[in-house]
Amino acid sequence: MSAGEERWQRVNLALACFVLDPAAMGGIWLRARVGPVRDRVQDALYAALQGHTLRRLHPGIGDDALFGGVDLSATLAEGRVVRTKGLLGQPAVLMMPMAERVKAGLAARLAAALDAQKGLSLVALDEGAEPDETLASALADRLAIHIDLAEQGLTDSPDLALDLEALAEARALLPRVTMPDSAIAELAEVATRLGIGSLRAPLQALAVARASAALSGEDRVESADLMIAVELVLAPRATQIPEAQQDSAPEDEAEPDKPDDPEDNPDQTDDEDRIDLPPAEMLLEAARAMLPPDLLARLAAGRAVRASQSASGTGAAKKGNHRGRPLPSRAGRPGGDARVDLVATLRAAAPWQPMRRKLADQHDRLHIRMSDIRLRQFEETSDRAIIFVVDASGSAALARLGEAKGAIELLLGQAYARRDHVALVAFRGEGAEVLLPPTRSLVQTKRRLSQLPGGGGTPLAAGLRAALELALLAQGKGMTPSVALLTDGRANVDLSGAANRAQAADDATAMAQAIRARGWPGIVIDTGVRPTASLGALARDMGVPYLPLPRADARALSAAIDASLTPA
């Protein structure tokens, strides 16, 4: 059996466990691009969830649709407040496509609803293509089953067939399924050694183990059910590769054999009632078999990009009233460019109409007060301009410039999705030169960077001044500038071009403070063999992080810059 076929069998089992008791599982996090593989999973879910209420959520859904609100037309017609029921008002299985686009506020409200309201579960369809395009952790923590079909081939994905009669029998058996006392302790130990900090994970694994036992027609959880729970719930959440623990107890101090005679040991159970549960080491072996070989590299990349904003735009968020992502309307006074949200205004005024009509003795008109006025709001994310300031002086210039070039090309590979522009300033000899203005063109970048100069003195202050001027130009074009400085810290040329170490240090400090005054994000990367104290001080003057990377390659630079140059 191929790896794809084996993975598909686990998907079939995971869906069956979820369908037995969706509310107990919390839900499923299904990470897969739109296509026939995901369609087959959805078709199987729709067929198996017969009898359950299915509701579809949009990642930009408003609170009124979720929790209910004022029915404007009915309120105005009847003269009393008429409220609508939200999608979360009754038990349901919520299907949410594009789950990777859910904002933090909505994710928190959905997570609270999953915790507080019985009968709710969520199927999050994550369509993210990059590590930073992923489901919010608040929701992922509450969904028991995590499925990643990014590498699942269509040829290994036949139509899923869930036996509805067998599911009905298993659902009837599920309340009678019991668990051994040691199960929770073993699952908790496995979760700890996999680096899982959530206390929900072992409890969710128990729910899956009970469902697996019911599907097998058993009324008691066995070792195979615990292994299935580890594979479906704990292994996808692993943040470290567990190491086998050595048994420190000597052989002569081992636990004495138990007596064979049940009368000598009243606590001993009959053989037919005793289940040989696997120890935690056997469960860990099952988890290790599920872990990808590049787990640590994936986790490191994921942590780096999660520190940045979502892929819908990494620049600063700007509020306005003309274009962008719609935000909830706010109270305010009309005037200037402000646009009145008529529906929100009427909704705010509707509850007060009976009282205002009685006070005014006018029952044939609407009574709108200034406090009812609501203004439209939108959030627009600006493009980000990452300005590389690279030390091209000295013997290490070629290596520094080569890695900077690689990092720029890696960042530009994602520029179209992340709205990033990159620029390059190289300083050497007596001054600095803008080798690449802000651009998203990978072709132009490769052409400009094909021949980079190197050698000479280190005019650090000139490089920072050129970056400051370039950032001001980018900001004037509506972009959010960020500054990434790569140097070994040995500044020896001042702004006038003279070789004066003391003045060069003072000039660099003044330029760093000027950049800090603008409040731009940035990073100082020390490429020297050993960390340089003067560069740490320069980073503090710039108000940015200091990161020593003596052997930085292009990928390390790209990850560090992407994680650090995110506007607050």
Secondary structure, DSSP 8 states (H G I E B T S, - for coil): --HHHHHHHHHHHHHHHHHH-HHHH-EEEEE--SSHHHHHHHHHHHHHTTTS-EEE--TT--HHHHH--B-HHHHHHHTS--B---GGGS-EEEEEESGGG--HHHHHHHHHHHHHSTTEEEEEEE---STTS---HHHHTT-SEEEE-TT--GGG-------HHHHHHHHHHGGG-B--THHHHHHHHHHHHTT---SHHHHHHHHHHHHHHHHTT-SB--HHHHHHHIIIIIGGG--S--------S-GGGS-----S-GGG-TT---GGG------HHHHHHHHHHHS-TTHHHHHHHHHHHHTS--TT--S-EEEESSSSEEEEEEE----TT--B-HHHHHHHHGGGHHHHHHHHT--SS----GGG-EEEEEEEE--EEEEEEEE--STTHHHHHHHHHHHHHHHHHTHHHHTEEEEEEEEETTEEEEEEEEE--HHHHHHHTSS----S---HHHHHHHHHHHHHHHHHTT-EEEEEEEE-S---B-TTS-B-HHHHHHHHHHHHHHHHHTT--EEEEE-SSS--HHHHHHHHHHTS-EEE-TT--HHHHHHHHHHH----
